[in-house]
Amino acid sequence: MTDFLDNLLADSGAAVPVTIEPGDVNSPEVVRLLAACCAEIDVIYGNTEPMAPEIAGIDEPGAAFVLARENERAVGCGAIRPHTA
């Protein structure tokens, strides 16, 4: 996974001071980010019941969960996994 992320970031040419690192889906930072994302989706789509985050497939070979930080502060997260047909 680290080689994949290193190559992705090296090719991005990003000038934004954001770092990407492996993340833990159960960490307080990730739980907070996912809850905020779900709450925003609920507002956008007018959901009457709160949406619950679902993280599936993270244990599959080649999959990764990553955390984005800006100046040490967690600002985003996401899952990367191979697409299967």
LINTABEL-V689276 format. One record per residue. OMEGA is omega in whole degrees, -180 to 180 (999 if undefined). NEAR is the number of other ideal C-beta (glycine too) atoms within 12 Angstrom. Layout:
# LINTABEL-V689276
<<OMEGA,NEAR> <OMEGA,NEAR>>
This chain:
# LINTABEL-V689276
<<-178,23> <178,13> <179,11> <-179,20> <178,24> <180,15> <-180,12> <-178,17> <179,19> <-178,12> <-173,10> <-177,13> <-176,8> <178,14> <-179,6> <-179,15> <179,13> <176,21> <178,21> <-179,31> <175,24> <-179,25> <177,31> <-177,20> <-179,26> <-179,15> <180,17> <180,14> <-179,24> <178,30> <179,21> <-180,20> <-180,29> <178,31> <178,19> <179,20> <-180,24> <179,22> <179,18> <177,16> <178,17> <180,18> <-178,14> <-175,11> <177,13> <179,9> <179,14> <175,8> <-178,9> <176,16> <177,20> <180,15> <176,25> <178,12> <-178,27> <174,12> <-178,18> <-179,25> <179,13> <176,17> <178,12> <-180,17> <178,22> <171,30> <-175,32> <-180,32> <178,32> <179,27> <172,22> <-177,15> <177,11> <-178,13> <177,15> <-177,27> <179,24> <178,25> <179,33> <180,25> <176,26> <177,23> <-180,20> <176,15> <176,9> <-178,9> <999,3>>
